[in-house]
């Protein structure tokens, strides 16, 4: 079982800030990194990955791979390719994902798996888990007595947790400062 390395908590107030968080996270990533993204539908997983792609300097528009399951975006900047996986429709664990050859891609790529929790952790003891949450009900902006303002619907609480020795001193707390 992996141990927790470092953690960062970031409040994101717009899709543009979510994409910027991805751009800020990208320089911390290197070949062999596994990133799991967790959050409800529409939370911003693909938007964050779009920022990662920009920060890594990869080719192609980063869009949701829901219907193709996985997309590979080669680097245009001499860095690692980005492998973007959507495991939403995959019910099983790692066995069901073997056809994607993620274990083969992982050593030279940054592999980002949306909906990967409980499915791909076995790929690496060292992994980054990004949980994107939206406040609901009494915790939502505007509280229990009023509808939130339009832009308050975009507010997300993002927790970035590193597991394993790789993330112990990787600079995750720096993500908290804008």
Secondary structure, DSSP 8 states (H G I E B T S, - for coil): ---EEEEEEEEE-SHHHHHHHHHHHHTT--TT-EEEEE--TTSSHHHHHHHHHHHHTBSS-----TTTSEEEE-BSSSS-EEEEEE-TT--S-HHHHGGGTHHHHHTTEEEEEET-TTTSGGG-SSEEEEEEE---GGGSTTTTTS---GGGGG-EEEEEEEESGGGTTS-GGGGG--
